[in-house]
Amino acid sequence: MFNRITARLLLTGVSLLGTVLMAQESSYQKTTKQLGLDDSGKGEIFSGPKEANTKAPTEFKKVDIQEGDFPLPINFASAMQLSDARPLIIDAAKAAEMVAAAQLQRANVLWLPNIYAGIDYYRHDGQYPSPVSPGQISNSRQAFTAGPGLSAIFATTDAIYEPLSARQILKARQYEIQAAKNDALMEVAVAYFNVQQSRGRLAGAIDTVTKGKELVRKTEVLSKGLAAPVEIDRSRTLLAELEENAVQARNDWKVASAELARLLRLNPMAQVVPVEPPHLALMLISPSQPVDGLISLGLTSRPELSSNQALVQATIVKLKQEKMRPFIPSLLLQGNSGANGNSAPLLGGATSAGVNGQFTGGSRFDMNAAVLWELKNFGLGNRALIKDREGHRQQALVDLFMIQDRVAAEVAQSQSQLSSASDRISFADAGLKNALISYDGNLKGMSETTRFGDVLMLVNRPQEVVAALQQLDNAYRNYFKSVQDYNRSQFKLFRSVGFPAEVLAIQKTAGQQIDVDTSRPFDLPPVTGIPYANMSYNTSSAPLPPKN
C-alpha cells in the first residue's frame, strides 16, 4: 500500500514538473507594447484607431449561427458610421433643438404687433346713461365696422432679454446633439464588443466541449484497474457543464445582437455577425497617458459642460431681466375703432352707424398708444421674481459643478479600467497558452501507464485532466473578457475626454466600411431622421482631437 501511494506521488510530481517545463519553453508572456495595446503614451492623445492584439494565442474554433437564423454581416467601421445618424437618442436631441430654435424665433419677434382683419357689429336697445344730464335715456342704436386691426402689448424687458436667453438655450441644445452623438457612438461600440465577447466565448466553449467529449471517451475505455467508475461520472458531469456553457454563450450572442440591432435600428430578427475576429483589439488612446492630462482635456472638451455653461448664461440673463423690469416700460399700441369703441382692436375702415334700422355710411380711424411702468404687487412681486431667478441660477451652477465632478470621475475610471484591461490581456494571453499546454500534457499522461513493482498505474489520473479542462474553460472566458473590456474601456475613455463621435464615424474610420442591410420589418417605423433646426450648425465638420 505504501509503495503504491509513493509511486503515485512521484508520478504526479514528475508529470507536473514536465508540464511546467513545457509551458516555460512554449509559452512566452508578451508585453502590452508587443501586443500593440500600448504605445507608451507618446505623441498625440488620440493615436488611433489602430488594430492591436492581431495574433491570436491559438487558432480558435469557427462559430456560425444556427440553422434557420438570419445572418446580418457587419464590421466595426460600418457600425460606427451608422451610429452617427440612426440612433433615436440623436433624434431626441435634434427634436429638443428644434423646440429651442422655435422659441428663439418667437422671442425675436416679441416687439412685432399682431395684425387682424375683421368685422365688428354693435347694437343697443333700452336704457343708457345720459352723457349730458343725470339719469337715464332710452334709445336704440347700432354700429358696424369692417377693416384691418393692430395690437401690440408687450413688456419691453421681455423683448430685450428673452432673445438673449433663448439664444443660450438653443446653444445648449446644439451641444446636447453632440453629446448625444458621443453617447450613441459609445453605446454602439459597447454593444458591438459585447457581441464579440459572446462570439469568442462560444468559440472557446465549442473547443472545450470537443475536448470534453474526447475526455469522456478516453475515460470510458480505461480498464477498471486503472480508473474507478466514478471518474467516468466526473468526466460526464464536466461535459454537461461545458455544453451548458456553450448554449449560454450562444444565447448571449443573440441577446447582444438584439441590443446592437436596437441601437442601430436594424432588423431585430437578424443575428449580427461581425466580420472581425473576436480577439481583435482597437487602440484609440494609449493606456499610459497620464490621467491628469486626460481630466484637463475632458473638462475643456465635453459638450455636456458647454451645454450647461450655456444654461448658466441663460439663467444670468433671466436674472438681469427681472432686475430691470421695473425700470423699463411696457408698450401698448392697438387699434380702437370697434363699433363700441372698446371691442375688437380694429384701426378703422368702412363704418356704418345710426338708429336701429337706419345706417349712415362712412369711415374712421382710431388707435391707442401708451407707455407704462409697472411695480408688481407694490414691488414685492418683483422682489420675489428676482429671488426665483437667483435660485434658478444657483441650481444651474450646482448642475454644472456636478457635471464637472462627474466628467473628472468618468475619465479617471475609464483610464483605470483601460490600464487594467491592457495588463489583463497580457496575462490572459499567456494563461490561455499555458492552459492549452496543460490540458494536452495531462490528457497525454492519462493515456500512458507505468509499472512500479506489480502495480500498473496511469501517469495522470482522469481527475487531473478534468481540472486542466476546467482551467482551460476559465482561460477562454478570461481571455475574451479581457480583450473586450479593453475595447469597451477605449471607447468609454474616448467619450469621457470629449472627443467628437464624428472623428471615428466619418473622418478617421476604423477600416473600410461594408454594405449593411438596414431594412426593417414592415411593422416597425422606418428610419427617417430629424434634420437640424439650425442648418448653419453641422457637427459633421467636427474638429480632430487636440494634440497632447
C-alpha positions as CSV (number, residue, x, y, z in Angstrom):
1,M,0.0,0.0,0.0
2,F,2.8,2.4,0.9
3,N,4.7,1.6,-2.3
4,R,1.5,2.4,-4.3
5,I,1.0,5.8,-2.7
6,T,4.7,6.7,-3.0
7,A,4.7,5.7,-6.6
8,R,1.6,7.8,-7.4
9,L,3.0,10.8,-5.7
10,L,6.3,10.5,-7.6
11,L,4.5,10.1,-10.9
12,T,2.3,13.1,-10.2
13,G,5.3,15.3,-9.4
14,V,7.2,14.2,-12.5
15,S,4.1,15.0,-14.6
16,L,3.6,18.4,-13.1
17,L,7.3,19.3,-13.5
18,G,7.2,18.2,-17.1
19,T,4.1,20.3,-17.8
20,V,5.7,23.4,-16.2
21,L,8.9,23.0,-18.2
22,M,6.9,22.5,-21.3
23,A,4.9,25.7,-20.6
24,Q,8.0,27.7,-19.9
25,E,9.5,26.6,-23.2
26,S,6.4,27.0,-25.3
27,S,4.6,30.0,-23.7
28,Y,6.1,33.5,-23.7
29,Q,4.2,36.2,-22.0
30,K,4.1,39.2,-24.3
31,T,4.1,42.8,-23.0
32,T,1.2,45.2,-23.8
33,K,3.5,47.0,-26.2
34,Q,4.3,43.8,-28.0
35,L,0.6,43.1,-28.3
36,G,0.1,46.6,-29.7
37,L,-2.1,47.6,-26.8
38,D,0.0,50.5,-25.6
39,D,2.4,52.9,-27.3
40,S,3.7,54.3,-24.0
41,G,1.6,57.5,-24.3
42,K,3.9,59.1,-26.8
43,G,2.7,61.7,-29.3
44,E,-1.0,62.7,-29.6
45,I,-3.5,61.7,-27.0
46,F,-5.7,60.3,-29.8
47,S,-3.3,57.9,-31.6
48,G,-5.8,55.6,-33.3
49,P,-7.7,53.9,-34.4
50,K,-5.1,51.1,-34.6
51,E,-5.6,47.4,-34.6
52,A,-4.0,45.6,-31.7
53,N,-3.7,42.0,-30.5
54,T,-3.9,40.9,-34.1
55,K,-2.3,37.5,-33.5
56,A,-4.4,35.1,-31.5
57,P,-2.8,32.9,-28.9
58,T,-4.3,29.8,-30.6
59,E,-6.4,29.0,-33.6
60,F,-10.0,29.5,-32.4
61,K,-12.9,27.3,-33.5
62,K,-15.2,28.8,-36.1
63,V,-18.6,29.9,-34.8
64,D,-21.6,30.0,-37.1
65,I,-25.2,30.9,-36.5
66,Q,-27.8,28.2,-36.0
67,E,-29.8,26.8,-38.9
68,G,-32.8,28.9,-39.6
69,D,-31.3,32.2,-38.2
70,F,-30.9,35.2,-40.4
71,P,-27.3,36.5,-40.5
72,L,-26.5,40.2,-40.7
73,P,-22.8,40.7,-41.6
74,I,-21.3,44.0,-40.3
75,N,-17.9,45.4,-39.5
76,F,-16.9,47.9,-36.9
77,A,-16.3,50.8,-39.3
78,S,-19.9,50.4,-40.7
79,A,-21.3,50.2,-37.2
80,M,-19.6,53.5,-36.3
81,Q,-20.9,55.2,-39.5
82,L,-24.5,54.0,-38.7
83,S,-24.1,55.2,-35.1
84,D,-23.8,58.8,-36.3
85,A,-27.3,59.1,-37.7
86,R,-29.6,56.2,-36.9
87,P,-29.9,56.0,-33.0
88,L,-33.0,57.6,-31.6
89,I,-31.0,59.3,-28.9
90,I,-29.7,61.7,-31.6
91,D,-33.2,62.3,-33.0
92,A,-34.4,63.1,-29.5
93,A,-31.6,65.7,-29.1
94,K,-32.5,67.2,-32.5
95,A,-36.1,67.5,-31.6
96,A,-35.1,69.4,-28.5
97,E,-33.0,71.7,-30.6
98,M,-36.0,72.2,-32.9
99,V,-38.1,73.4,-29.9
100,A,-35.3,75.7,-28.8
101,A,-35.0,77.2,-32.2
102,A,-38.7,77.9,-32.4
103,Q,-38.6,79.5,-29.0
104,L,-35.8,81.8,-30.2
105,Q,-37.6,82.7,-33.3
106,R,-40.7,83.6,-31.3
107,A,-38.6,85.7,-28.8
108,N,-37.0,87.6,-31.7
109,V,-40.4,88.9,-32.8
110,L,-42.0,89.8,-29.5
111,W,-41.8,93.5,-30.5
112,L,-43.8,93.0,-33.6
113,P,-47.6,93.7,-33.4
114,N,-50.4,91.2,-34.1
115,I,-52.3,92.1,-37.3
116,Y,-56.1,91.5,-37.7
117,A,-58.7,91.9,-40.3
118,G,-62.4,91.6,-39.3
119,I,-65.9,92.8,-38.9
120,D,-67.3,94.3,-35.7
121,Y,-71.0,94.9,-35.1
122,Y,-72.6,96.6,-32.1
123,R,-76.3,97.1,-31.2
124,H,-78.0,98.7,-28.2
125,D,-81.7,98.8,-27.2
126,G,-83.2,100.4,-24.0
127,Q,-81.8,102.5,-21.1
128,Y,-78.4,104.1,-21.4
129,P,-76.7,106.6,-19.1
130,S,-77.2,110.2,-20.3
131,P,-73.9,111.8,-21.4
132,V,-75.2,115.4,-20.6
133,S,-77.5,115.2,-17.7
134,P,-78.1,112.9,-14.7
135,G,-80.4,110.0,-15.2
136,Q,-81.0,107.5,-18.0
137,I,-82.2,108.0,-21.5
138,S,-83.9,105.4,-23.7
139,N,-82.5,105.0,-27.1
140,S,-81.7,102.4,-29.7
141,R,-78.5,102.4,-31.9
142,Q,-76.2,100.2,-33.8
143,A,-72.8,100.4,-35.5
144,F,-70.8,98.4,-37.9
145,T,-67.0,98.4,-38.7
146,A,-65.0,96.4,-41.2
147,G,-61.3,96.8,-41.7
148,P,-57.8,96.0,-40.6
149,G,-56.6,95.8,-37.0
150,L,-53.4,96.0,-35.0
151,S,-52.4,95.2,-31.4
152,A,-49.0,95.3,-29.7
153,I,-49.0,94.9,-26.0
154,F,-45.7,93.7,-24.6
155,A,-43.1,94.2,-21.9
156,T,-40.1,95.9,-23.4
157,T,-37.9,94.0,-20.9
158,D,-39.1,90.7,-22.4
159,A,-38.5,91.9,-26.0
160,I,-34.9,92.8,-25.0
161,Y,-33.9,89.8,-22.8
162,E,-36.0,86.9,-24.0
163,P,-34.0,86.5,-27.3
164,L,-30.7,86.6,-25.3
165,S,-31.9,83.8,-23.0
166,A,-33.4,81.8,-25.9
167,R,-30.2,82.0,-27.8
168,Q,-28.2,80.5,-24.9
169,I,-30.8,77.7,-24.6
170,L,-30.5,76.9,-28.3
171,K,-26.7,76.8,-28.0
172,A,-27.1,74.3,-25.1
173,R,-29.4,72.1,-27.2
174,Q,-26.9,72.1,-30.0
175,Y,-24.2,71.0,-27.7
176,E,-26.6,68.3,-26.5
177,I,-26.8,67.0,-30.0
178,Q,-23.0,66.5,-30.0
179,A,-23.3,64.8,-26.6
180,A,-26.0,62.5,-27.9
181,K,-23.8,61.6,-30.8
182,N,-20.9,60.8,-28.5
183,D,-23.2,58.7,-26.2
184,A,-24.6,56.9,-29.2
185,L,-21.1,56.0,-30.5
186,M,-20.0,54.7,-27.1
187,E,-23.2,52.7,-26.7
188,V,-22.9,51.1,-30.1
189,A,-19.3,50.3,-29.6
190,V,-20.0,48.7,-26.2
191,A,-22.9,46.7,-27.7
192,Y,-20.6,45.6,-30.7
193,F,-17.9,44.4,-28.3
194,N,-20.5,42.6,-26.2
195,V,-21.3,40.6,-29.4
196,Q,-17.6,39.9,-30.0
197,Q,-17.1,38.7,-26.4
198,S,-20.1,36.3,-26.8
199,R,-18.7,35.0,-30.1
200,G,-15.3,34.5,-28.6
201,R,-16.8,32.8,-25.5
202,L,-18.8,30.5,-27.8
203,A,-15.6,29.6,-29.8
204,G,-13.9,28.7,-26.6
205,A,-16.9,26.7,-25.4
206,I,-17.0,24.8,-28.7
207,D,-13.4,23.8,-28.2
208,T,-13.8,22.7,-24.6
209,V,-16.9,20.7,-25.4
210,T,-14.9,18.9,-28.1
211,K,-12.2,18.2,-25.7
212,G,-14.7,17.2,-23.0
213,K,-16.2,14.6,-25.3
214,E,-12.7,13.2,-26.0
215,L,-12.0,13.1,-22.3
216,V,-15.2,11.1,-21.6
217,R,-14.4,8.7,-24.5
218,K,-10.9,8.0,-23.2
219,T,-12.1,7.7,-19.6
220,E,-14.7,5.1,-20.6
221,V,-12.1,2.9,-22.4
222,L,-9.8,2.8,-19.4
223,S,-9.7,-0.6,-17.8
224,K,-11.3,-0.9,-14.4
225,G,-8.0,-1.4,-12.7
226,L,-6.7,1.9,-14.0
227,A,-9.7,4.2,-13.2
228,A,-12.6,4.0,-10.9
229,P,-16.1,4.2,-12.3
230,V,-16.6,7.5,-10.5
231,E,-14.0,9.0,-12.9
232,I,-16.4,8.4,-15.8
233,D,-19.2,10.3,-13.9
234,R,-16.8,13.1,-13.1
235,S,-15.9,13.5,-16.8
236,R,-19.6,13.3,-17.9
237,T,-20.5,16.0,-15.3
238,L,-17.9,18.3,-16.6
239,L,-19.0,17.7,-20.2
240,A,-22.6,18.6,-19.3
241,E,-21.4,21.8,-17.7
242,L,-19.3,22.7,-20.7
243,E,-22.3,22.0,-23.1
244,E,-24.4,24.2,-20.9
245,N,-21.8,27.0,-21.1
246,A,-21.9,26.7,-24.9
247,V,-25.6,27.0,-25.0
248,Q,-25.5,30.1,-22.7
249,A,-22.7,31.6,-24.9
250,R,-24.8,31.3,-28.0
251,N,-27.8,32.8,-26.2
252,D,-25.5,35.7,-25.0
253,W,-24.6,36.3,-28.7
254,K,-28.2,36.5,-29.7
255,V,-29.1,38.8,-26.8
256,A,-26.1,41.1,-27.5
257,S,-27.0,41.1,-31.2
258,A,-30.6,42.2,-30.5
259,E,-29.3,45.1,-28.4
260,L,-26.9,46.2,-31.2
261,A,-29.8,46.0,-33.7
262,R,-31.9,48.1,-31.3
263,L,-29.3,50.9,-31.1
264,L,-28.7,50.9,-34.8
265,R,-32.3,50.4,-35.7
266,L,-31.6,47.3,-37.8
267,N,-33.7,44.2,-38.2
268,P,-34.2,42.8,-34.7
269,M,-34.8,39.3,-36.0
270,A,-31.4,39.1,-37.7
271,Q,-28.3,37.9,-35.8
272,V,-25.4,40.3,-36.1
273,V,-22.2,38.6,-37.4
274,P,-19.1,40.8,-37.1
275,V,-16.5,40.4,-39.8
276,E,-13.6,40.9,-37.4
277,P,-12.2,38.0,-35.3
278,P,-13.3,38.1,-31.7
279,H,-9.8,38.5,-30.3
280,L,-9.1,41.8,-32.2
281,A,-8.5,44.9,-30.1
282,L,-8.7,48.5,-31.1
283,M,-6.4,51.2,-29.6
284,L,-7.6,54.8,-29.6
285,I,-5.8,56.2,-26.6
286,S,-2.7,54.8,-25.0
287,P,-3.3,53.3,-21.5
288,S,-0.1,55.1,-20.4
289,Q,-1.5,58.6,-21.0
290,P,-1.3,60.5,-17.6
291,V,-4.7,60.8,-16.1
292,D,-4.3,64.4,-15.1
293,G,-3.9,65.5,-18.7
294,L,-6.9,63.4,-19.7
295,I,-9.0,65.0,-17.0
296,S,-8.0,68.5,-18.1
297,L,-8.9,67.6,-21.7
298,G,-12.3,66.3,-20.6
299,L,-13.1,69.4,-18.6
300,T,-12.5,71.6,-21.6
301,S,-13.9,69.4,-24.4
302,R,-17.0,67.6,-23.1
303,P,-20.2,69.0,-24.8
304,E,-22.2,68.4,-21.7
305,L,-20.1,71.1,-19.9
306,S,-20.5,73.5,-22.7
307,S,-24.3,72.9,-22.7
308,N,-24.6,73.5,-19.0
309,Q,-22.4,76.6,-19.2
310,A,-24.8,78.0,-21.8
311,L,-27.7,77.2,-19.5
312,V,-26.0,79.1,-16.7
313,Q,-25.7,82.1,-19.0
314,A,-29.4,81.8,-19.8
315,T,-30.2,82.0,-16.1
316,I,-28.0,85.0,-15.7
317,V,-29.9,86.8,-18.5
318,K,-33.2,85.9,-16.8
319,L,-32.0,87.3,-13.5
320,K,-30.9,90.6,-15.2
321,Q,-34.3,90.7,-16.9
322,E,-36.2,90.7,-13.7
323,K,-33.9,93.2,-12.1
324,M,-34.5,95.6,-15.0
325,R,-38.2,95.0,-15.3
326,P,-39.4,97.9,-13.0
327,F,-37.2,100.4,-14.8
328,I,-38.1,99.6,-18.5
329,P,-41.6,100.5,-19.5
330,S,-44.1,98.3,-21.3
331,L,-45.6,99.4,-24.6
332,L,-49.2,99.4,-25.7
333,L,-50.3,100.1,-29.3
334,Q,-53.6,98.9,-30.7
335,G,-56.5,99.9,-32.8
336,N,-59.7,101.3,-31.2
337,S,-62.2,101.6,-34.0
338,G,-64.5,98.9,-32.9
339,A,-68.2,99.6,-33.2
340,N,-68.4,100.2,-29.4
341,G,-65.0,101.8,-29.1
342,N,-63.6,99.2,-26.8
343,S,-64.2,95.9,-28.6
344,A,-62.2,94.4,-31.5
345,P,-58.7,96.2,-31.9
346,L,-59.6,97.5,-35.4
347,L,-57.8,100.5,-36.7
348,G,-60.8,101.6,-38.8
349,G,-62.2,101.1,-42.2
350,A,-65.7,101.2,-43.6
351,T,-68.2,102.0,-40.9
352,S,-72.0,102.4,-40.6
353,A,-73.9,103.7,-37.6
354,G,-77.2,105.2,-36.6
355,V,-80.6,104.4,-35.0
356,N,-81.6,100.8,-35.2
357,G,-82.9,100.2,-38.7
358,Q,-81.0,103.2,-40.2
359,F,-77.4,103.2,-41.3
360,T,-75.2,106.1,-42.4
361,G,-72.1,105.0,-44.1
362,G,-68.6,106.5,-43.7
363,S,-65.1,105.7,-42.5
364,R,-63.0,106.1,-39.3
365,F,-59.5,105.6,-37.8
366,D,-58.8,105.1,-34.1
367,M,-55.6,104.0,-32.3
368,N,-54.4,103.9,-28.7
369,A,-50.7,104.2,-27.6
370,A,-49.4,104.0,-24.1
371,V,-46.1,103.7,-22.2
372,L,-46.4,102.0,-18.7
373,W,-44.1,101.3,-15.9
374,E,-45.1,98.6,-13.5
375,L,-44.4,97.5,-10.0
376,K,-45.9,94.1,-9.4
377,N,-47.7,93.9,-6.0
378,F,-46.2,97.2,-4.7
379,G,-42.8,95.9,-5.8
380,L,-42.9,92.8,-3.6
381,G,-43.8,90.7,-6.6
382,N,-40.7,91.9,-8.5
383,R,-38.6,91.1,-5.5
384,A,-40.0,87.5,-5.4
385,L,-39.3,87.1,-9.1
386,I,-35.7,88.2,-8.6
387,K,-35.2,85.7,-5.9
388,D,-36.8,83.0,-8.1
389,R,-34.3,83.8,-10.9
390,E,-31.4,83.8,-8.5
391,G,-32.5,80.3,-7.3
392,H,-32.5,79.1,-10.9
393,R,-29.1,80.5,-11.4
394,Q,-27.7,78.7,-8.3
395,Q,-29.4,75.4,-9.5
396,A,-27.7,75.7,-12.9
397,L,-24.3,76.4,-11.3
398,V,-24.7,73.3,-9.0
399,D,-25.7,71.2,-12.0
400,L,-22.5,72.5,-13.8
401,F,-20.3,71.6,-10.8
402,M,-21.9,68.2,-10.6
403,I,-21.2,67.5,-14.2
404,Q,-17.6,68.7,-13.8
405,D,-17.1,66.3,-11.0
406,R,-18.8,63.5,-13.0
407,V,-16.6,64.2,-16.0
408,A,-13.4,64.0,-13.9
409,A,-14.6,60.8,-12.3
410,E,-15.5,59.2,-15.6
411,V,-12.1,60.0,-17.1
412,A,-10.3,58.6,-14.1
413,Q,-12.5,55.5,-14.0
414,S,-12.2,54.8,-17.7
415,Q,-8.4,55.3,-17.7
416,S,-8.0,52.9,-14.8
417,Q,-10.2,50.3,-16.5
418,L,-8.3,50.7,-19.7
419,S,-4.9,50.3,-18.0
420,S,-6.2,47.3,-16.0
421,A,-7.7,45.6,-19.1
422,S,-4.4,46.1,-21.0
423,D,-2.4,44.3,-18.4
424,R,-5.0,41.6,-18.0
425,I,-4.8,40.8,-21.8
426,S,-1.1,40.2,-21.4
427,F,-1.7,37.7,-18.5
428,A,-4.8,36.2,-20.2
429,D,-2.9,35.6,-23.4
430,A,-0.1,33.7,-21.6
431,G,-2.7,32.0,-19.4
432,L,-4.6,30.6,-22.3
433,K,-1.5,29.2,-23.9
434,N,-0.5,27.6,-20.7
435,A,-3.9,26.1,-20.2
436,L,-3.8,24.5,-23.6
437,I,-0.4,23.1,-22.9
438,S,-1.5,21.8,-19.5
439,Y,-4.6,20.1,-20.9
440,D,-2.7,18.4,-23.7
441,G,0.0,17.3,-21.3
442,N,-2.5,15.9,-18.8
443,L,-4.5,14.2,-21.5
444,K,-1.4,12.5,-22.8
445,G,-0.4,11.4,-19.4
446,M,-3.8,9.8,-18.9
447,S,-3.1,7.6,-21.9
448,E,0.3,6.4,-20.5
449,T,0.9,3.9,-17.8
450,T,3.9,2.9,-15.8
451,R,4.6,-0.1,-13.5
452,F,6.0,0.1,-10.1
453,G,6.6,-3.4,-9.0
454,D,3.4,-5.3,-9.5
455,V,1.3,-2.1,-9.7
456,L,0.2,-0.7,-13.1
457,M,-0.6,3.0,-12.8
458,L,-1.7,5.9,-15.0
459,V,0.8,8.7,-15.4
460,N,-2.1,11.2,-15.0
461,R,-5.4,10.3,-13.5
462,P,-8.7,11.4,-15.2
463,Q,-9.5,13.9,-12.4
464,E,-6.3,15.8,-13.2
465,V,-7.4,16.1,-16.8
466,V,-10.8,17.3,-15.6
467,A,-9.1,20.0,-13.6
468,A,-7.0,21.0,-16.6
469,L,-10.0,21.3,-18.8
470,Q,-11.8,23.4,-16.2
471,Q,-8.8,25.7,-16.2
472,L,-8.9,25.9,-20.0
473,D,-12.6,26.9,-19.9
474,N,-11.8,29.6,-17.4
475,A,-8.8,30.8,-19.5
476,Y,-11.0,31.2,-22.6
477,R,-13.6,33.1,-20.6
478,N,-10.9,35.4,-19.0
479,Y,-9.2,36.0,-22.3
480,F,-12.1,37.2,-24.3
481,K,-13.5,39.2,-21.4
482,S,-10.1,41.0,-21.0
483,V,-9.9,41.8,-24.7
484,Q,-13.4,43.2,-24.9
485,D,-13.0,45.0,-21.6
486,Y,-10.1,46.8,-23.2
487,N,-12.1,47.7,-26.3
488,R,-15.1,48.9,-24.2
489,S,-12.7,51.0,-22.0
490,Q,-11.1,52.6,-25.0
491,F,-14.4,53.9,-26.2
492,K,-15.6,54.9,-22.7
493,L,-12.4,56.9,-22.3
494,F,-12.7,58.4,-25.8
495,R,-16.2,59.7,-24.9
496,S,-15.1,60.7,-21.4
497,V,-12.4,63.1,-22.6
498,G,-14.9,64.7,-25.1
499,F,-13.6,63.7,-28.5
500,P,-16.4,64.1,-31.1
501,A,-18.0,61.0,-32.4
502,E,-17.6,62.2,-36.0
503,V,-13.8,61.6,-35.8
504,L,-14.4,57.8,-35.8
505,A,-17.7,57.8,-37.6
506,I,-16.7,60.0,-40.6
507,Q,-13.2,61.4,-40.5
508,K,-10.9,58.6,-39.3
509,T,-12.8,55.3,-39.7
510,A,-11.5,52.0,-38.3
511,G,-11.0,50.3,-41.6
512,Q,-13.1,50.1,-44.8
513,Q,-16.9,50.1,-44.5
514,I,-19.0,47.4,-45.9
515,D,-22.6,47.4,-47.1
516,V,-25.0,46.6,-44.3
517,D,-28.6,45.5,-44.8
518,T,-30.5,48.3,-43.0
519,S,-34.0,47.1,-43.9
520,R,-36.5,46.7,-41.1
521,P,-39.7,44.7,-40.7
522,F,-42.8,46.4,-42.1
523,D,-44.4,46.7,-38.7
524,L,-41.5,48.8,-37.3
525,P,-41.3,52.5,-38.1
526,P,-38.9,53.5,-40.9
527,V,-35.7,55.3,-40.1
528,T,-36.2,58.8,-41.4
529,G,-34.1,61.0,-39.1
530,I,-34.8,64.5,-37.9
531,P,-33.0,67.4,-39.6
532,Y,-31.1,70.1,-37.8
533,A,-33.3,73.1,-36.9
534,N,-30.4,75.4,-37.4
535,M,-28.8,74.4,-40.7
536,S,-25.7,76.5,-40.0
537,Y,-24.9,74.1,-37.2
538,N,-23.4,70.9,-38.6
539,T,-21.4,68.6,-36.4
540,S,-20.1,66.6,-39.5
541,S,-17.3,69.1,-39.6
542,A,-16.3,68.5,-36.0
543,P,-12.6,69.2,-35.4
544,L,-10.0,66.5,-34.9
545,P,-8.9,65.9,-31.3
546,P,-6.3,68.2,-30.0
547,K,-2.6,67.2,-29.7
548,N,-1.1,66.3,-26.4
